[in-house]
Amino acid sequence: MKLSCIIPLFNCLAHTQACLRSLVESLPRGLAHEIILVDDGSTDGTRDWLGRDCRHHRVILNDTNLGYAGANNRGAAVATGDLIVLLNNDLIFSPGWLEPMLNVYRRLPQPGLIGNVQRNAASGLIDHTGIFFDHKGKPAHDTGLPLHTAIYPGHRPVPAVTGACALLSNALWRQLGGFDEGYRNGGEDVDLCLRARAAGRSNAVALRSTVLHHVSASPGRRRHDEENSRRLTLRWQKEIAALAAPAWCQHHLETTAAHPRSLALLAYWLGWRPEPPALVRQGVEQALTDEITRWKKMFG
């Protein structure tokens, strides 16, 4: 088995140097691998450093800035590994981060994208243990760990994981067609995970794998959030409505006074009832409709 690590770069040279150093030092000995560095038009000395100190890695220099999706797609196009690991250049790795992800990948019958636990490099607080859809149908980072993690290490199924650190097979990447370059530095990873789910795959977080992340260090990271959210919602509205139902139900129970249907809502939220009550379905659909209406006014 061979691993292809793909790291898109855009400025932030100090983060990149620390990331690459810790990655090389943390990979298991004897693991066949390649590291693919895709520079997306850096202007801070990154290209000089790549030419001087990274000749033993695969280096791709984009003539123009392609964005996160385009840079990753270009790196994956030359990947020769059986597995691909998508990595941000602002991560810090410690020995033992990769093996739990590989174990979860091998354990799942139909693995999709495998993520891990990410802690904020500045504070040490948990930033990511998977992506869920909130009561408005927005993808959001889950920042909690299951209570059983310490006594039953393993994984948790999730709708999506962040592309900052995600593992999947090269074959699945090619089957899905890689990232949709219609997104601009946001939403590409969630879209890819939803396509994996639609193909019958299971996305999961490896709970015993942890990395540190300088969260949103890339310049302009949030500039296109509204456009990206709109594209994701319009493409996956039905699926998002189903995935957001538990969060909408919880939010409703926490913010609305009790009424005759609250027992049905509580049963659904606790998992005793598999299908959401009509009130939940209608509430989620209305939340998504409100967002779509807002985007129409915003973008025309």
Secondary structure, 3 states (H helix, E strand, C coil): CEEEEEEEECCCHHHHHHHHHHHHHHCCCCCEEEEEEEECCCCCCHHHHHHHHCCCCEEEECCCCCHHHHHHHHHHHCCCCCEEEEECCCEECCCCCHHHHHHHHHHCCCEEEEEEEEEECCCCCEEECCEEECCCCCEEECCCCCCCCCCCCCEEECCECCCCEEEEEHHHHHHHCCCCCCCCCCCHHHHHHHHHHHCCCEEEEEEEEEEEECCCCCCCCCCCHHHHHHHHHHHHHHHHHHHHHHHHHHHHHHHCCCCCCHHHHHHHHCCCCCCCCHHHHHHHHHHHHHHHHHHHHHHC
